[in-house]
Amino acid sequence: MNVSKESIWHFTCDHCMGFWSVATMDEWQPKDLYCTHCGKQNTNEWCSCGHKVIECDCKAGCKCGCRKQFLNA
């Protein structure tokens, strides 16, 4: 048997409020994306742990990766 799993990410454009989705594998983290409606660039400021990257309070050793440059994780 061959089994696979995917995650579906949903996005809303900061510029035109258009909505789109992307199906990916679990390891993918969205960074800079272009809106499928207006074509303008959008930047993801949220970590997989649910915090804004600049506000993340993760501890050293956390696997989310949002601040590993500061935590030596």
Backbone hydrogen bonds, N-H to C=O, Kabsch-Sander energy under -0.5 kcal/mol:
donor,donor_aa,acceptor,acceptor_aa,energy
3,V,1,M,-0.5
7,S,24,T,-3.4
9,W,7,S,-0.6
9,W,22,V,-3.1
11,F,20,W,-3.2
13,C,18,G,-2.9
17,M,13,C,-1.0
20,W,11,F,-2.1
22,V,9,W,-2.4
24,T,7,S,-3.1
24,T,22,V,-0.5
28,W,25,M,-1.3
33,L,31,K,-0.6
33,L,42,N,-2.9
35,C,40,K,-2.6
39,G,35,C,-0.9
42,N,33,L,-3.8
44,N,31,K,-3.1
45,E,43,T,-0.5
47,C,51,H,-3.0
50,G,47,C,-1.9
53,V,45,E,-2.6
55,E,52,K,-1.5
56,C,52,K,-0.9
56,C,53,V,-0.7
62,C,59,K,-2.0
68,K,65,G,-0.6
70,F,67,R,-2.1
71,L,67,R,-1.6
72,N,68,K,-1.3
73,A,68,K,-0.6
